[in-house]
């Protein structure tokens, strides 16, 4: 019932359902000190809320899901070691340069969730003391920065992929191709009175159909008009007629 009340408050009392509004509402509903939040508890309740949204078939944005992934990262056991100091540095400085954002968030991929038959050994570790308390506003700011870093990296990756696009090495002499197709059509009409596109191509390959149809379009153009193309019905056979020289 408490979770349903939270969903009601988020959906009907918020102008927009965002990951920020969800976190603020969870802190409020949990009676959590906003100046000293429990990231583990908050992450658990956030994921529980997402699961409830999923069961209700409530559409949520990709940023809401990505924020959940980052919260899981912050909740992980690595947070007790080197990542704790990095997270504190990020919150304290608000600068992306204070942490290796790429390496910190690269671990959100599938490789971290691959199953392994072997049970890893547990090494006793002494958690490092917190340097400072974390408020909900610190957390929201850090998550916002992490989302911006992710977005920039995605845009850079797309730009890199676009720059790597290479034009096809195969070159086609369109003039020679037009002459070849016209000679083939002329030779056919010396023996028969009718011709269809399928009879001319005699192939199911897309390239063969393309490199036959384009020359036919050129040959049927009003500036050349050496052939006529007709089609009695939609998706029906394409008929090819040869125009005799001197015929208008």
C-alpha positions in Angstrom: 0.0 0.0 0.0 2.9 2.4 0.8 4.4 1.8 -2.6 1.1 2.4 -4.3 0.8 5.7 -2.4 4.2 6.7 -3.6 3.4 5.9 -7.2 0.2 7.9 -6.8 2.1 10.9 -5.5 4.7 10.7 -8.2 2.3 10.3 -11.1 -0.4 12.7 -10.1 1.4 15.3 -7.9 4.5 15.7 -10.1 4.6 17.9 -13.2 6.8 15.3 -14.9 7.9 11.8 -13.9 11.7 12.0 -13.9 14.4 10.2 -12.0 15.0 13.4 -10.0 11.3 13.6 -8.9 11.3 9.9 -8.1 14.4 10.2 -5.9 13.1 13.3 -4.1 9.8 11.6 -3.4 11.4 8.4 -2.2 13.5 10.4 0.3 10.4 12.2 1.5 8.2 9.1 1.8 11.0 7.2 3.6 11.4 10.0 6.1 15.1 9.9 5.2 17.4 12.8 6.3 17.9 14.6 3.0 21.3 15.8 4.2 22.5 12.4 5.1 21.0 9.8 2.8 21.5 6.0 2.7 22.5 5.3 -0.9 21.9 1.5 -0.5 18.4 1.9 0.9 17.6 4.6 -1.7 18.8 2.4 -4.5 16.8 -0.6 -3.3 13.6 1.5 -3.1 14.3 3.1 -6.5 14.6 -0.3 -8.1 11.5 -1.5 -6.3 9.6 1.5 -7.7 10.8 0.7 -11.2 9.7 -2.9 -10.9 6.2 -1.7 -9.8 6.1 0.7 -12.8 7.0 -2.3 -15.1 4.2 -4.4 -13.7 1.7 -1.6 -14.3 3.0 -1.2 -17.8 3.9 2.4 -17.1 6.2 3.9 -19.7 9.4 5.4 -18.3 12.3 7.2 -20.0 15.7 5.7 -20.7 17.3 8.2 -18.3 15.3 6.7 -15.5 16.6 3.3 -16.2 20.2 4.6 -16.7 20.0 6.4 -13.3 19.0 3.0 -11.8 22.1 1.4 -13.3 24.3 4.1 -11.9 22.7 3.8 -8.5 23.5 0.1 -8.6 27.1 1.0 -9.4 27.2 3.3 -6.3 25.7 0.5 -4.2 28.2 -2.1 -5.3 30.9 -3.4 -3.1 33.5 -1.4 -5.1 32.0 1.7 -3.4 33.7 0.5 -0.2 37.1 0.8 -1.8 38.6 3.1 -4.4 35.2 4.3 -5.8 34.1 5.8 -2.5 36.9 8.4 -2.6 36.2 9.1 -6.2 32.5 9.6 -5.6 33.3 11.9 -2.7 35.7 13.8 -4.9 33.0 14.2 -7.6 30.4 15.5 -5.1 32.9 17.8 -3.4 34.3 19.3 -6.6 31.4 19.0 -9.1 34.1 18.6 -11.8 34.2 15.8 -14.2 38.0 15.9 -14.2 38.2 14.8 -10.6 37.3 11.2 -11.5 38.0 8.9 -14.4 34.4 9.0 -15.6 35.0 6.6 -18.5 36.5 3.8 -16.4 34.0 4.4 -13.6 30.9 4.1 -15.8 32.3 1.6 -18.4 31.7 -1.1 -15.8 27.9 -0.7 -16.3 28.1 -3.1 -19.3 27.0 -6.7 -19.5 30.3 -8.1 -18.6 29.7 -7.3 -14.9 26.5 -9.3 -14.9 27.8 -12.5 -16.6 27.1 -15.6 -14.7 29.9 -17.7 -13.4 29.7 -21.2 -12.1 32.5 -20.6 -9.6 31.7 -18.9 -6.4 34.3 -16.1 -5.8 36.1 -16.1 -2.6 35.3 -13.4 -0.1 38.2 -11.3 1.2 37.6 -9.5 4.5 38.0 -5.8 3.9 37.8 -2.8 6.2 35.5 -0.2 4.7 37.1 3.2 4.4 35.5 5.9 6.6 33.3 8.3 4.8 34.9 11.7 4.2 31.6 13.5 4.3 27.9 13.0 4.4 26.0 12.8 1.1 22.8 14.7 0.7 20.1 14.0 -1.8 21.1 17.1 -3.7 24.7 15.9 -3.9 23.5 12.5 -5.3 21.2 14.1 -7.8 24.0 16.4 -9.0 26.4 13.5 -9.3 23.9 11.4 -11.2 23.1 14.3 -13.5 26.7 14.7 -14.3 27.1 11.0 -14.9 24.2 11.0 -17.3 25.8 13.9 -19.2 29.1 12.1 -19.4 27.4 9.0 -20.8 25.5 11.1 -23.3 28.6 12.9 -24.5 30.4 9.5 -24.9 27.6 8.1 -26.9 27.6 11.1 -29.2 31.4 10.9 -29.6 31.0 7.2 -30.4 28.4 7.9 -33.0 30.5 10.6 -34.6 33.4 8.2 -34.7 31.3 5.6 -36.4 30.0 8.1 -38.9 33.6 9.2 -39.7 34.6 5.6 -40.3 32.0 5.1 -43.1 33.6 4.2 -46.3 32.1 4.5 -49.8 31.8 1.3 -51.7 34.9 0.4 -53.7 32.9 -1.1 -56.5 32.4 1.5 -59.2 29.9 1.3 -62.1 30.2 3.1 -65.4 26.5 4.1 -65.8 27.0 5.0 -69.5 28.5 1.7 -70.4 25.7 0.0 -68.4 23.0 1.9 -70.3 24.6 0.9 -73.6 24.8 -2.8 -72.5 21.1 -2.9 -71.4 19.9 -1.1 -74.6 21.9 -3.6 -76.7 20.3 -6.5 -74.8 16.8 -5.1 -75.2 17.4 -4.5 -79.0 18.7 -8.0 -79.4 15.6 -9.4 -77.7 13.2 -7.6 -79.9 14.9 -8.8 -83.0 13.6 -12.3 -82.0 10.4 -11.6 -80.1 7.7 -8.9 -80.0 7.3 -8.5 -76.2 9.6 -8.2 -73.2 9.1 -7.9 -69.4 11.5 -6.7 -66.8 11.7 -10.2 -65.2 12.6 -11.7 -68.5 15.3 -9.1 -69.0 16.9 -9.5 -65.6 16.5 -13.3 -65.1 18.0 -13.0 -61.6 16.7 -12.6 -58.0 19.7 -10.7 -56.8 19.0 -7.1 -55.8 22.1 -5.7 -57.5 21.1 -7.3 -60.8 17.6 -5.8 -60.6 19.0 -2.4 -59.6 21.6 -2.2 -62.3 19.0 -3.2 -64.8 16.2 -0.9 -63.7 18.3 2.3 -63.5 19.5 2.1 -67.1 15.9 1.4 -68.2 14.8 4.6 -66.5 17.4 6.5 -68.4 16.5 4.9 -71.7 12.8 5.8 -71.1 13.5 9.4 -70.2 12.0 12.0 -72.5 15.4 13.3 -73.4 16.4 9.8 -74.8 13.2 7.8 -75.1 14.6 4.7 -76.7 12.2 2.5 -74.8 8.8 2.7 -73.1 7.9 1.2 -69.7 4.4 0.3 -68.7 2.6 -1.5 -65.9 -1.0 -2.5 -66.0 -1.5 -2.9 -62.3 0.3 -2.1 -59.1 3.2 -4.6 -58.4 2.4 -6.2 -61.7 4.9 -7.1 -64.4 6.8 -4.2 -66.0 6.4 -4.3 -69.8 9.3 -3.0 -72.0 8.6 -1.6 -75.5 11.4 -0.7 -77.9 11.0 2.7 -79.7 12.2 2.5 -83.3 14.6 5.2 -84.4 12.7 8.2 -85.9 9.5 7.4 -84.0 8.2 10.2 -81.8 
